[in-house]
């Protein structure tokens, strides 16, 4: 009993709720931030300019690709749909972002991108949890 309390084992019961909260917050952030970029041509031009200013090859291609990828990753996380894939693509997208944009910045400036890399790794390795579309596919018929 003391070991269970010392290791806070009863908190394991909240694992699915914690994953749901993390998916909603991370996915909601991505959708909130990317929607203006994909829905407004002027915003998308700013994204393309940002990619060009930061030395990306083919900013007219990779700027929109990144914006749309982040929006779709966010939607997938909210739904818990193909969550491990979403985690992989989230990680890759922000590893490139740190390498191309945030390298040399302060830790505080890098933090949002680093946090999204870590969230992506969590989703890629742990998955979505019980309250997700993925969990419907994982259940086997009786």
OpenMM code with the backbone's topology and positions (N, CA, C; nanometers):
from openmm import Vec3, app, unit

residues = "UNK UNK UNK UNK UNK UNK UNK UNK UNK UNK UNK UNK UNK UNK UNK UNK UNK UNK UNK UNK UNK UNK UNK UNK UNK UNK UNK UNK UNK UNK UNK UNK UNK UNK UNK UNK UNK UNK UNK UNK UNK UNK UNK UNK UNK UNK UNK UNK UNK UNK UNK UNK UNK UNK UNK UNK UNK UNK UNK UNK UNK UNK UNK UNK UNK UNK UNK UNK UNK UNK UNK UNK UNK UNK UNK UNK UNK UNK UNK UNK UNK UNK UNK UNK UNK UNK UNK UNK UNK UNK UNK UNK UNK UNK UNK UNK UNK UNK UNK UNK UNK UNK UNK UNK UNK UNK UNK UNK UNK UNK UNK UNK UNK UNK UNK UNK UNK UNK UNK UNK UNK UNK UNK UNK UNK UNK UNK UNK UNK UNK UNK UNK UNK UNK UNK UNK UNK UNK UNK UNK UNK UNK".split()
positions = [
    Vec3(0.0827, -0.1203, 0.0000),
    Vec3(0.0000, 0.0000, 0.0000),
    Vec3(0.0865, 0.1258, 0.0000),
    Vec3(0.1913, 0.1275, 0.0834),
    Vec3(0.2788, 0.2443, 0.0900),
    Vec3(0.3494, 0.2656, -0.0439),
    Vec3(0.3909, 0.1560, -0.1070),
    Vec3(0.4570, 0.1656, -0.2374),
    Vec3(0.3639, 0.2270, -0.3408),
    Vec3(0.2376, 0.1820, -0.3425),
    Vec3(0.1391, 0.2374, -0.4365),
    Vec3(0.1222, 0.3865, -0.4171),
    Vec3(0.1179, 0.4301, -0.2926),
    Vec3(0.1025, 0.5725, -0.2659),
    Vec3(0.2303, 0.6495, -0.2977),
    Vec3(0.3437, 0.5909, -0.2622),
    Vec3(0.4709, 0.6564, -0.2896),
    Vec3(0.4893, 0.6790, -0.4394),
    Vec3(0.4534, 0.5803, -0.5197),
    Vec3(0.4673, 0.5897, -0.6649),
    Vec3(0.3456, 0.6518, -0.7332),
    Vec3(0.2464, 0.6911, -0.6528),
    Vec3(0.1232, 0.7536, -0.7040),
    Vec3(0.0553, 0.6685, -0.8110),
    Vec3(0.0571, 0.5377, -0.7912),
    Vec3(-0.0027, 0.4453, -0.8880),
    Vec3(-0.1507, 0.4722, -0.9147),
    Vec3(-0.2290, 0.5213, -0.8178),
    Vec3(-0.3692, 0.5490, -0.8498),
    Vec3(-0.3884, 0.6515, -0.9621),
    Vec3(-0.2878, 0.7340, -0.9863),
    Vec3(-0.2993, 0.8324, -1.0943),
    Vec3(-0.2987, 0.7685, -1.2318),
    Vec3(-0.2528, 0.6439, -1.2428),
    Vec3(-0.2524, 0.5754, -1.3719),
    Vec3(-0.3930, 0.5676, -1.4304),
    Vec3(-0.4928, 0.5686, -1.3450),
    Vec3(-0.6303, 0.5639, -1.3934),
    Vec3(-0.6699, 0.6870, -1.4732),
    Vec3(-0.5951, 0.7956, -1.4600),
    Vec3(-0.6241, 0.9187, -1.5330),
    Vec3(-0.5464, 0.9342, -1.6620),
    Vec3(-0.4769, 0.8306, -1.7025),
    Vec3(-0.3923, 0.8361, -1.8217),
    Vec3(-0.4700, 0.8730, -1.9474),
    Vec3(-0.5858, 0.8123, -1.9675),
    Vec3(-0.6643, 0.8418, -2.0878),
    Vec3(-0.7164, 0.9842, -2.0869),
    Vec3(-0.7560, 1.0326, -1.9713),
    Vec3(-0.8030, 1.1705, -1.9595),
    Vec3(-0.6886, 1.2679, -1.9869),
    Vec3(-0.5693, 1.2383, -1.9371),
    Vec3(-0.4534, 1.3239, -1.9610),
    Vec3(-0.4184, 1.3275, -2.1101),
    Vec3(-0.4231, 1.2124, -2.1773),
    Vec3(-0.3954, 1.2092, -2.3212),
    Vec3(-0.5012, 1.2860, -2.3989),
    Vec3(-0.6273, 1.2736, -2.3591),
    Vec3(-0.7337, 1.3498, -2.4241),
    Vec3(-0.7085, 1.4997, -2.4081),
    Vec3(-0.6767, 1.5434, -2.2871),
    Vec3(-0.6514, 1.6854, -2.2625),
    Vec3(-0.5325, 1.7340, -2.3457),
    Vec3(-0.4264, 1.6553, -2.3493),
    Vec3(-0.3081, 1.6943, -2.4263),
    Vec3(-0.3396, 1.7002, -2.5756),
    Vec3(-0.4163, 1.6041, -2.6253),
    Vec3(-0.4559, 1.6058, -2.7669),
    Vec3(-0.5393, 1.7287, -2.7990),
    Vec3(-0.6360, 1.7607, -2.7111),
    Vec3(-0.7232, 1.8754, -2.7365),
    Vec3(-0.6453, 2.0069, -2.7329),
    Vec3(-0.5547, 2.0196, -2.6377),
    Vec3(-0.4775, 2.1435, -2.6260),
    Vec3(-0.3794, 2.1579, -2.7421),
    Vec3(-0.3010, 2.0539, -2.7704),
    Vec3(-0.2026, 2.0613, -2.8793),
    Vec3(-0.2732, 2.0735, -3.0148),
    Vec3(-0.3740, 1.9903, -3.0366),
    Vec3(-0.4475, 1.9960, -3.1631),
    Vec3(-0.5214, 2.1268, -3.1800),
    Vec3(-0.5845, 2.1742, -3.0731),
    Vec3(-0.6546, 2.3019, -3.0783),
    Vec3(-0.5610, 2.4167, -3.1100),
    Vec3(-0.4419, 2.4147, -3.0502),
    Vec3(-0.3419, 2.5179, -3.0783),
    Vec3(-0.3055, 2.5187, -3.2266),
    Vec3(-0.2788, 2.4017, -3.2826),
    Vec3(-0.2395, 2.3945, -3.4234),
    Vec3(-0.3510, 2.4424, -3.5154),
    Vec3(-0.4742, 2.3995, -3.4893),
    Vec3(-0.5864, 2.4433, -3.5729),
    Vec3(-0.6061, 2.5940, -3.5597),
    Vec3(-0.6030, 2.6440, -3.4382),
    Vec3(-0.6228, 2.7880, -3.4119),
    Vec3(-0.5163, 2.8713, -3.4844),
    Vec3(-0.3928, 2.8272, -3.4761),
    Vec3(-0.2829, 2.9029, -3.5364),
    Vec3(-0.2790, 2.8907, -3.6884),
    Vec3(-0.3184, 2.7770, -3.7429),
    Vec3(-0.3039, 2.7546, -3.8870),
    Vec3(-0.4264, 2.7938, -3.9685),
    Vec3(-0.5439, 2.7961, -3.9068),
    Vec3(-0.6640, 2.8268, -3.9844),
    Vec3(-0.6530, 2.9578, -4.0619),
    Vec3(-0.6089, 3.0686, -3.9994),
    Vec3(-0.5965, 3.1919, -4.0775),
    Vec3(-0.5003, 3.1773, -4.1960),
    Vec3(-0.3964, 3.0986, -4.1788),
    Vec3(-0.2982, 3.0822, -4.2863),
    Vec3(-0.3539, 3.0077, -4.4064),
    Vec3(-0.4375, 2.9094, -4.3826),
    Vec3(-0.4910, 2.8312, -4.4947),
    Vec3(-0.6206, 2.8901, -4.5500),
    Vec3(-0.6866, 2.9756, -4.4741),
    Vec3(-0.8149, 3.0289, -4.5198),
    Vec3(-0.8038, 3.1677, -4.5818),
    Vec3(-0.6917, 3.2346, -4.5657),
    Vec3(-0.6756, 3.3706, -4.6161),
    Vec3(-0.5501, 3.3770, -4.7035),
    Vec3(-0.5664, 3.4059, -4.8324),
    Vec3(-0.4504, 3.4104, -4.9220),
    Vec3(-0.3420, 3.5091, -4.8766),
    Vec3(-0.3801, 3.6194, -4.8144),
    Vec3(-0.2804, 3.7158, -4.7671),
    Vec3(-0.1963, 3.6547, -4.6545),
    Vec3(-0.2608, 3.5799, -4.5664),
    Vec3(-0.1867, 3.5117, -4.4597),
    Vec3(-0.0929, 3.4063, -4.5191),
    Vec3(-0.1421, 3.3341, -4.6205),
    Vec3(-0.0571, 3.2317, -4.6817),
    Vec3(0.0638, 3.2955, -4.7492),
    Vec3(0.0456, 3.4115, -4.8094),
    Vec3(0.1607, 3.4815, -4.8679),
    Vec3(0.2621, 3.5196, -4.7609),
    Vec3(0.2129, 3.5556, -4.6421),
    Vec3(0.3033, 3.5864, -4.5304),
    Vec3(0.3799, 3.4615, -4.4880),
    Vec3(0.3129, 3.3455, -4.4883),
    Vec3(0.3789, 3.2190, -4.4553),
    Vec3(0.4888, 3.1904, -4.5580),
    Vec3(0.4568, 3.2072, -4.6832),
    Vec3(0.5551, 3.1842, -4.7904),
    Vec3(0.6735, 3.2787, -4.7729),
    Vec3(0.6468, 3.4049, -4.7424),
    Vec3(0.7540, 3.5008, -4.7174),
    Vec3(0.8397, 3.4613, -4.5979),
    Vec3(0.7754, 3.4134, -4.4919),
    Vec3(0.8463, 3.3681, -4.3714),
    Vec3(0.9392, 3.2523, -4.4047),
    Vec3(0.8895, 3.1582, -4.4833),
    Vec3(0.9722, 3.0445, -4.5236),
    Vec3(1.0890, 3.0912, -4.6100),
    Vec3(1.0626, 3.1836, -4.7010),
    Vec3(1.1702, 3.2376, -4.7835),
    Vec3(1.2735, 3.3117, -4.7010),
    Vec3(1.2274, 3.3927, -4.6063),
    Vec3(1.3183, 3.4698, -4.5204),
    Vec3(1.4054, 3.3796, -4.4330),
    Vec3(1.3577, 3.2591, -4.4038),
    Vec3(1.4317, 3.1669, -4.3177),
    Vec3(1.5110, 3.0620, -4.3954),
    Vec3(1.5257, 3.0822, -4.5250),
    Vec3(1.6161, 3.0000, -4.6036),
    Vec3(1.5614, 2.8666, -4.6512),
    Vec3(1.4309, 2.8485, -4.6466),
    Vec3(1.3737, 2.7239, -4.6965),
    Vec3(1.3790, 2.7216, -4.8490),
    Vec3(1.4151, 2.6085, -4.9048),
    Vec3(1.4066, 2.5896, -5.0488),
    Vec3(1.2592, 2.5821, -5.0868),
    Vec3(1.2250, 2.6347, -5.1998),
    Vec3(1.0887, 2.6282, -5.2534),
    Vec3(0.9832, 2.6720, -5.1505),
    Vec3(0.9941, 2.7940, -5.0989),
    Vec3(0.8981, 2.8389, -4.9971),
    Vec3(0.7534, 2.8394, -5.0470),
    Vec3(0.7338, 2.8547, -5.1790),
    Vec3(0.5970, 2.8531, -5.2347),
    Vec3(0.5339, 2.7150, -5.2203),
    Vec3(0.6177, 2.6121, -5.2101),
    Vec3(0.5685, 2.4757, -5.1901),
    Vec3(0.5661, 2.4385, -5.0420),
    Vec3(0.6810, 2.4584, -4.9739),
    Vec3(0.6937, 2.4109, -4.8369),
    Vec3(0.6173, 2.4949, -4.7358),
    Vec3(0.5970, 2.6235, -4.7629),
    Vec3(0.5172, 2.7065, -4.6717),
    Vec3(0.3735, 2.6560, -4.6616),
    Vec3(0.3022, 2.6475, -4.7749),
    Vec3(0.1666, 2.5935, -4.7695),
    Vec3(0.1615, 2.4483, -4.7209),
    Vec3(0.2595, 2.3670, -4.7616),
    Vec3(0.2621, 2.2277, -4.7157),
    Vec3(0.2675, 2.2215, -4.5634),
    Vec3(0.3553, 2.3005, -4.5033),
    Vec3(0.3678, 2.3004, -4.3576),
    Vec3(0.2409, 2.3514, -4.2910),
    Vec3(0.1838, 2.4589, -4.3437),
    Vec3(0.0615, 2.5145, -4.2845),
    Vec3(-0.0529, 2.4129, -4.2902),
    Vec3(-0.0733, 2.3527, -4.4074),
    Vec3(-0.1796, 2.2534, -4.4209),
    Vec3(-0.1514, 2.1292, -4.3359),
    Vec3(-0.0255, 2.0869, -4.3318),
    Vec3(0.0095, 1.9703, -4.2499),
    Vec3(-0.0217, 1.9976, -4.1031),
    Vec3(0.0160, 2.1145, -4.0536),
    Vec3(-0.0109, 2.1460, -3.9132),
    Vec3(-0.1603, 2.1512, -3.8847),
    Vec3(-0.2389, 2.2082, -3.9769),
    Vec3(-0.3843, 2.2128, -3.9585),
    Vec3(-0.4420, 2.0713, -3.9536),
    Vec3(-0.4020, 1.9862, -4.0469),
    Vec3(-0.4541, 1.8496, -4.0511),
    Vec3(-0.4056, 1.7672, -3.9321),
    Vec3(-0.2817, 1.7875, -3.8905),
    Vec3(-0.2310, 1.7203, -3.7707),
    Vec3(-0.3141, 1.7621, -3.6504),
    Vec3(-0.3416, 1.8909, -3.6390),
    Vec3(-0.4231, 1.9403, -3.5274),
    Vec3(-0.5609, 1.8765, -3.5264),
    Vec3(-0.6255, 1.8704, -3.6427),
    Vec3(-0.7585, 1.8084, -3.6510),
    Vec3(-0.7511, 1.6603, -3.6145),
    Vec3(-0.6484, 1.5923, -3.6631),
    Vec3(-0.6328, 1.4504, -3.6312),
    Vec3(-0.6129, 1.4295, -3.4811),
    Vec3(-0.5343, 1.5158, -3.4174),
    Vec3(-0.5136, 1.5030, -3.2733),
    Vec3(-0.6425, 1.5266, -3.1965),
    Vec3(-0.7181, 1.6268, -3.2345),
    Vec3(-0.8444, 1.6547, -3.1661),
    Vec3(-0.9352, 1.5328, -3.1714),
    Vec3(-0.9430, 1.4706, -3.2877),
    Vec3(-1.0293, 1.3537, -3.3050),
    Vec3(-0.9666, 1.2251, -3.2495),
    Vec3(-0.8368, 1.2253, -3.2339),
    Vec3(-0.7680, 1.1018, -3.1984),
    Vec3(-0.7681, 1.0066, -3.3167),
    Vec3(-0.7470, 1.0618, -3.4359),
    Vec3(-0.7536, 0.9873, -3.5609),
    Vec3(-0.6130, 0.9720, -3.6182),
    Vec3(-0.5692, 0.8481, -3.6369),
    Vec3(-0.4339, 0.8217, -3.6868),
    Vec3(-0.3309, 0.8972, -3.6025),
    Vec3(-0.3480, 0.8889, -3.4729),
    Vec3(-0.2727, 0.9701, -3.3784),
    Vec3(-0.1237, 0.9431, -3.3834),
    Vec3(-0.0852, 0.8188, -3.3989),
    Vec3(0.0589, 0.7895, -3.4050),
    Vec3(0.1214, 0.8535, -3.5295),
    Vec3(0.0529, 0.8467, -3.6431),
    Vec3(0.1012, 0.9137, -3.7638),
    Vec3(0.1054, 1.0645, -3.7436),
    Vec3(0.0007, 1.1181, -3.6839),
    Vec3(-0.0010, 1.2621, -3.6567),
    Vec3(0.1177, 1.3008, -3.5686),
    Vec3(0.1492, 1.2177, -3.4702),
    Vec3(0.2633, 1.2442, -3.3838),
    Vec3(0.3947, 1.2426, -3.4589),
    Vec3(0.4095, 1.1475, -3.5504),
    Vec3(0.5320, 1.1402, -3.6309),
    Vec3(0.5464, 1.2661, -3.7166),
    Vec3(0.4387, 1.3038, -3.7855),
    Vec3(0.4460, 1.4213, -3.8725),
    Vec3(0.4627, 1.5507, -3.7920),
    Vec3(0.4016, 1.5573, -3.6748),
    Vec3(0.4197, 1.6733, -3.5876),
    Vec3(0.5664, 1.6853, -3.5465),
    Vec3(0.6240, 1.5743, -3.5060),
    Vec3(0.7650, 1.5741, -3.4664),
    Vec3(0.8546, 1.6168, -3.5819),
    Vec3(0.8351, 1.5578, -3.6977),
    Vec3(0.9191, 1.5913, -3.8135),
    Vec3(0.9057, 1.7378, -3.8525),
    Vec3(0.7833, 1.7877, -3.8556),
    Vec3(0.7596, 1.9253, -3.8946),
    Vec3(0.8352, 2.0221, -3.8023),
    Vec3(0.8288, 1.9961, -3.6724),
    Vec3(0.8900, 2.0902, -3.5794),
    Vec3(1.0393, 2.0659, -3.5584),
    Vec3(1.0890, 1.9465, -3.5880),
    Vec3(1.2348, 1.9272, -3.5907),
    Vec3(1.2931, 2.0139, -3.7021),
    Vec3(1.2294, 2.0121, -3.8182),
    Vec3(1.2735, 2.0981, -3.9284),
    Vec3(1.2616, 2.2451, -3.8877),
    Vec3(1.1531, 2.2804, -3.8205),
    Vec3(1.1350, 2.4182, -3.7761),
    Vec3(1.2442, 2.4636, -3.6807),
    Vec3(1.2792, 2.3779, -3.5858),
    Vec3(1.3865, 2.4134, -3.4921),
    Vec3(1.5177, 2.4283, -3.5679),
    Vec3(1.5443, 2.3357, -3.6578),
    Vec3(1.6694, 2.3380, -3.7334),
    Vec3(1.6794, 2.4628, -3.8213),
    Vec3(1.5720, 2.4957, -3.8920),
    Vec3(1.5763, 2.6038, -3.9907),
    Vec3(1.5481, 2.7424, -3.9317),
    Vec3(1.4669, 2.7489, -3.8277),
    Vec3(1.4200, 2.8786, -3.7793),
    Vec3(1.4709, 2.9108, -3.6391),
    Vec3(1.4633, 2.8147, -3.5501),
    Vec3(1.4856, 2.8438, -3.4085),
    Vec3(1.6277, 2.8169, -3.3590),
    Vec3(1.7113, 2.7561, -3.4444),
    Vec3(1.8487, 2.7265, -3.4033),
    Vec3(1.9191, 2.8577, -3.3702),
    Vec3(1.9819, 2.8616, -3.2549),
    Vec3(2.0521, 2.9824, -3.2130),
    Vec3(1.9665, 3.0787, -3.1324),
    Vec3(1.8358, 3.0546, -3.1271),
    Vec3(1.7494, 3.1379, -3.0434),
    Vec3(1.7640, 3.0947, -2.8976),
    Vec3(1.7071, 3.1746, -2.8102),
    Vec3(1.7101, 3.1375, -2.6692),
    Vec3(1.6189, 3.0180, -2.6461),
    Vec3(1.6417, 2.9531, -2.5349),
    Vec3(1.5568, 2.8384, -2.4984),
    Vec3(1.4103, 2.8813, -2.4896),
    Vec3(1.3848, 2.9968, -2.4355),
    Vec3(1.2476, 3.0482, -2.4244),
    Vec3(1.1843, 3.0637, -2.5630),
    Vec3(1.2612, 3.1102, -2.6596),
    Vec3(1.2094, 3.1267, -2.7955),
    Vec3(1.1881, 2.9919, -2.8643),
    Vec3(1.2728, 2.8946, -2.8313),
    Vec3(1.2604, 2.7618, -2.8902),
    Vec3(1.1501, 2.6792, -2.8255),
    Vec3(1.1098, 2.7144, -2.7044),
    Vec3(1.0232, 2.6299, -2.6234),
    Vec3(0.8960, 2.5822, -2.6940),
    Vec3(0.8164, 2.6690, -2.7596),
    Vec3(0.6938, 2.6168, -2.8225),
    Vec3(0.7220, 2.5060, -2.9249),
    Vec3(0.8238, 2.5256, -3.0074),
    Vec3(0.8560, 2.4231, -3.1075),
    Vec3(0.9095, 2.2966, -3.0409),
    Vec3(0.9926, 2.3124, -2.9385),
    Vec3(1.0442, 2.1948, -2.8672),
    Vec3(0.9311, 2.1185, -2.7988),
    Vec3(0.8362, 2.1917, -2.7387),
    Vec3(0.7224, 2.1263, -2.6734),
    Vec3(0.6404, 2.0475, -2.7755),
    Vec3(0.6199, 2.1032, -2.8937),
    Vec3(0.5437, 2.0316, -2.9960),
    Vec3(0.6186, 1.9086, -3.0460),
    Vec3(0.7510, 1.9135, -3.0499),
    Vec3(0.8291, 1.7931, -3.0831),
    Vec3(0.8030, 1.6855, -2.9779),
    Vec3(0.8087, 1.7246, -2.8515),
    Vec3(0.7864, 1.6276, -2.7440),
    Vec3(0.6433, 1.5751, -2.7444),
    Vec3(0.5461, 1.6613, -2.7689),
    Vec3(0.4075, 1.6148, -2.7793),
    Vec3(0.3959, 1.5137, -2.8929),
    Vec3(0.4589, 1.5443, -3.0063),
    Vec3(0.4559, 1.4511, -3.1187),
    Vec3(0.5145, 1.3162, -3.0822),
    Vec3(0.6250, 1.3165, -3.0083),
    Vec3(0.6856, 1.1903, -2.9656),
    Vec3(0.5942, 1.1139, -2.8705),
    Vec3(0.5267, 1.1854, -2.7831),
    Vec3(0.4310, 1.1199, -2.6919),
    Vec3(0.3196, 1.0540, -2.7716),
    Vec3(0.2604, 1.1278, -2.8653),
    Vec3(0.1503, 1.0715, -2.9431),
    Vec3(0.1975, 0.9568, -3.0323),
    Vec3(0.3168, 0.9676, -3.0896),
    Vec3(0.3691, 0.8621, -3.1768),
    Vec3(0.3958, 0.7338, -3.0989),
    Vec3(0.4378, 0.7457, -2.9739),
    Vec3(0.4744, 0.6266, -2.8978),
    Vec3(0.3618, 0.5726, -2.8104),
    Vec3(0.2817, 0.6602, -2.7538),
    Vec3(0.1756, 0.6161, -2.6619),
    Vec3(0.0421, 0.6011, -2.7341),
    Vec3(0.0180, 0.6862, -2.8318),
    Vec3(-0.1088, 0.6833, -2.9029),
    Vec3(-0.2069, 0.7829, -2.8451),
    Vec3(-0.3338, 0.7617, -2.8746),
    Vec3(-0.4374, 0.8591, -2.8435),
    Vec3(-0.5049, 0.8381, -2.7093),
    Vec3(-0.4982, 0.7185, -2.6560),
    Vec3(-0.5755, 0.6883, -2.5361),
    Vec3(-0.7121, 0.6331, -2.5729),
    Vec3(-0.7919, 0.6056, -2.4713),
    Vec3(-0.9208, 0.5389, -2.4895),
    Vec3(-1.0236, 0.6260, -2.5607),
    Vec3(-1.0237, 0.7569, -2.5351),
    Vec3(-1.1277, 0.8447, -2.5899),
    Vec3(-1.0803, 0.9055, -2.7204),
    Vec3(-1.0814, 0.8222, -2.8245),
    Vec3(-1.0320, 0.8628, -2.9551),
    Vec3(-1.0903, 0.7718, -3.0622),
    Vec3(-1.0944, 0.8231, -3.1843),
    Vec3(-1.1388, 0.7417, -3.2970),
    Vec3(-1.0482, 0.6189, -3.3102),
    Vec3(-0.9177, 0.6381, -3.2878),
    Vec3(-0.8245, 0.5250, -3.2984),
    Vec3(-0.8667, 0.4080, -3.2097),
    Vec3(-0.9189, 0.4372, -3.0920),
    Vec3(-0.9539, 0.3291, -2.9990),
    Vec3(-1.0692, 0.2450, -3.0532),
    Vec3(-1.1529, 0.3020, -3.1377),
    Vec3(-1.2610, 0.2238, -3.1990),
    Vec3(-1.2028, 0.1199, -3.2948),
    Vec3(-1.0937, 0.1541, -3.3626),
    Vec3(-1.0303, 0.0625, -3.4562),
    Vec3(-0.9488, -0.0438, -3.3833),
    Vec3(-0.9003, -0.0100, -3.2644),
    Vec3(-0.8167, -0.1030, -3.1890),
    Vec3(-0.8975, -0.2125, -3.1203),
    Vec3(-1.0249, -0.1862, -3.0968),
    Vec3(-1.1096, -0.2857, -3.0288),
    Vec3(-1.1377, -0.4010, -3.1238),
    Vec3(-1.1242, -0.5187, -3.0703),
    Vec3(-1.1506, -0.6367, -3.1515),
    Vec3(-1.2932, -0.6848, -3.1238),
    Vec3(-1.3612, -0.7315, -3.2281),
    Vec3(-1.4973, -0.7818, -3.2065),
    Vec3(-1.4952, -0.9054, -3.1160),
    Vec3(-1.6024, -0.9210, -3.0386),
    Vec3(-1.6119, -1.0337, -2.9452),
    Vec3(-1.6269, -1.1649, -3.0184),
] * unit.nanometer
topology = app.Topology()
chain = topology.addChain("A")
for resn in residues:
    res = topology.addResidue(resn, chain)
    for name in ("N", "CA", "C"):
        topology.addAtom(name, app.Element.getBySymbol(name[0]), res)
